Amino acid sequence: VINEQEVLIIKEASSLREIKRIAIPGFIGLGEEDNWALQWLGENTLFVAVGKEGQIVPSLLELELGGEWIILQEEGSVESATVTQQGLIWISSSFTKPPAIKCLRKNQMTLLVNNQAPSLEMIVEKQWYESFDGQKIQSWLLRSQRQASASLLIYCHSGPNTAIIDAWAPVIQAFTLAGFNVLIPNFRGSTTFGPAFTKLSKGDIGGGDLQDLFYGAKNAKKMLKNDQLPVLFGASYGGYLVLQALTTQPDLWAGGVALAPIADWMENYTLVKKPLQTIIRNYFGEKSPEECPE
């Protein structure tokens, strides 16, 4: 990462001599160590799953063309990819379209296997709103097809260093099909928005990210013209945010469900193995429970 821009540096294997440096039009994948997000298709063609603002875009980098980027798919997101003897194969989907298997044949995208399930008739809106400190937050609003006045549910993703992308997600879609309006904020700490945004939650767990949820709910209620108190749902870190919201902001929420939440960071730290302890310390500004008991 150079000046908040993710850069591909290509080196010669034997001498490690730098051959080329190319800026990525976004970031690699979800920011995790996904082995499939970066793969060579040949000596001069690189497949890159480019993460940008809540989407993972399958792209090719053509070195022979001076570092030209070719987008293989504009809509939805790529969820996995592999290089076979027949070429590149990837799985893609969106909130409304179930997973399909696609392949690259003679530089043309071809549908290899299509899921027979019908697309969902669902209104999906990509939105941005301003949080308490002026920070812009991206969110997804899945509107109920039953009634505009349906209850608002805030979906809190896990991680926290991940993101909800435009991809098939039955656990989220189920709420919309059941009649809820669902807001999914990619709160601070989420990936695909750059390293600076991802680091905003470091040392501020359950702080700014929790406020992002509230400001997102306030913005969605205004759009939906709905004065009801929203409800919350989340698992793992998302479950922690649900518990934190219900105990520190009880008058702002109608209720919530925390699935497999972190309810006690101290206890959690003592129960997990060292790699996870390192991650937890990172969330708390590189501090251990002894250094940061509060």
N, C-alpha and C positions, 0 to 999 in steps of 0.2 A: 504494500500500500504506500503510495507516494502522494502526499498532499491530498489525502482522503480519496484518491483515485486508485482503484485496483488495477494493477499492471501485470501483464504476462511478460516474463523475461525468459527468452529462449536461449539456451546455451548448448554448445557442442559437448557431447557426452564425454569424450576422451580428455579434453583439455579444460572444460568448464568455461571456455571463452564465450563471452556474451555475443550472440549473433544478432538478436533483435529485441526490441522492447516495444510492446504494443498496449495501448490503453484499452481496457475492457469497457464496453458500453453498459456498465452496470457492475455487478459483482458475481462471483462464482457461486452458483447454487443458492442454498439457504445459509451459506456461511459456515456450514459444518464440513467435516471431512468426508464428503460424498465421493467415493472412488469413481462413480459413473459420470460425475459432472464435468470431467475434463479427460478426453480420450483422443488419441491420434487415429485418424482414418487412413493416413498415408504419410509420406515424408513431408508433405507441404499442406496438409489439411488437418485442422484440429476441431473436434467437436467440443463446444462449450455450452453448458447449461447456464445461461446468464440470468441471475436474479436481479430484478428491478421493480421496486414499488409494488410488492405483493404479487409478483408473477415470475415464473421460471420459464424463460424463452429458449427453446432449442435453436442453437446457432452454429454456423460453421465459420472458422477463420481460415481464409485462403492466403497462405504466405506467398505463393507465386504471383498473386494479384496485388502485391504490395501491402498485405495485411487487411484485405477487404473482409467485412463482416456480412454474412448471408443469413438472414432469418428464415428458418424452416417453417415456422408456425407463428402466426400473429396472435391468435386467440387462445385462451386457456393457458395451461402450464404443462411442461414435461415433468413426469414424476420419476422416471427411471430410464436408463439407456444402456445399450451394450453394443459392442462391435463384433459381428460374426463374420464367417467366411463369405457370406452373401452381402455384407455391408452393415451399415448402421441401422439399428432397430430401437425405437423408443415407445414409451407409453405416455399418452397425453389425455387430459380430460379438462373439464371446467366445472363450475358449480352446477351448470345445467346439463352438461353432456357427460355421460358415463365414460369410463376409460376405453380407449381404443389403441390398438397396436399399429404403429406406422413404421415405414422403412424408407430408406433412401436408395433409389435405383436410378443410375445414370444421371445423378444430380437432380432427380425429381422425387418429391415426396409422394409415397404411395400408401394407401390404406391397406394394411395386411390383414388385420382381424378387427372387425367392428362389433362392439357390444350390441346385442339385439335389444337391450332395454331402451325404451323411448327416452328422449330428452325431457327434462322436467320443465314444465311451464311455470317458470319462477322469475320474478323481477329481481335482478341483481344490480345494485348500483355501487360503483366505486366512488368513494367520497373522501374529501379532506376537511378537517376542521381544526380550529385553533384551541390549544389546551390552555391551562391556567397561566403559563409563562410565555405564551406566544408561539410555542413549538407547534409546527404543523404535524398532524397525525392522520395517517391514511386509515380508512376503515371500509368494510363491506357492509352494505345494508341489503338484507334479503327480505323483501316485503311479502307479507301474507297475501294469498290470493282470495282469502275468505272475506276479510273486512279490514279497512284501513285503520279502524279503531282497536285492532287486536293488541293484546299486551306486548310490551317490548321486552325482549330477552337480550341481555348482554353476554356474549360468549367470550370467555377469557382463555386465551390459548396458553399452552404449557411452555416450558423452556427455562427461563424467559427468552433466551437467545434463539428464537426461531420465528416463524411468521405463518399466518394463515394466507395461503396463496389461492389464486383462482383455480381450484381443482376440486374434483369429486370428493365430497365429505359427508357421508351418510349421517354421522352423528350430529352435524349442523343442520343439514337439510331436513332431517326428521322434525326438528322444532318448527321450521317454516311450514312444512306440510301438515303439522298438527294445529296450525293456526296462529303461531306467534310471528311478530315482526322480529327479525334477528339482526342485531348489530354486532359486528366483529371488528374491534379496534386492533390495529397493529401498533400497540402502545410502545412507548420508548423502551429500548432494549431489544425490539424486534429486528430481525435481519432483513436483507434485500434493500435497505435504505442507507447503507454505508456504515463504516466503522464508527464514526462519531456518534451517530444515532444509536447504534447498538450499545455503546459505552455509557449512554446517559443513565442507565439503571444501575451502573456499578456504584456500590456504596449507598444506594438509595432504594433498596428493595422495599416494595410496599409503600413507596412514597409518591414520586412523580408518576409512575405507571398507574397507580390507583387513581390519581387525579385525572389521568387521561381517560380512564373508564367513565368517570363521572361526567366530564365535559363532553365525551362522545355521546353519552346517554342524553344529556341536556340538548345537544344539537339534533339528535335523532327525534326526540320528543317534539321539538319545534317543527321539524320537517313533516312529521306524521300528524301534527296537531293533536297530540295525545298527552293528556295531563296525568295519566296513571303513573304510579311509581313502577320503575322497571324491576325485573328479576334478573338474577345472575346465575350463570352456570360455568364451571371450569373444572379441569382435572389437573392433578400434579401441581405445578406452579400456578396454573389457573385456579385450582382449588384453593391454594393459599390466598390468592387475591380475593376470592369470594369470601373467605373467612375474615380476612382483614377488612373488607368493605362492610360486612354485616356487623362487626364488632366495633369499628371506629366511626362508621357513618350509618348507624342504624335507622335514622330518620329519612335516608335518601333512597332506600331500597325496599321493595315489597317482600323480598325473601331471596333465597338462593340455594343452590345445590353444589356442594364441593365433593368431587369424586377423587378418591385417593389423594387427598391434599397433604401438603406439608403443614402440620399444625404446630410443630415445636421445632424450631431450627436447631436449638441446642441438642435435643434428643436425636434429631435426624443426623447431625454431624457425628455423634458418637456411634451411630449404628452403621453408617456407610463406610466403604473402603476408601483408601487414601486418594485415588484419582477423583472420586466424587467430593472428598473433603477439600481438595484443591479448587474444584469448581465453586463450592460453597464459599470458600474464603474470597474468591474472585468477586462473587456477588456482593460481599460485604467490604469491598475496598481493600482486598488482600489482608484481611484481619481474621484471626481465629476467634472462637467464642470467648477465650480468656481475654483477648485484646479488645473485644467488642461485645461485652455481655448484654448491653441494652438492645 
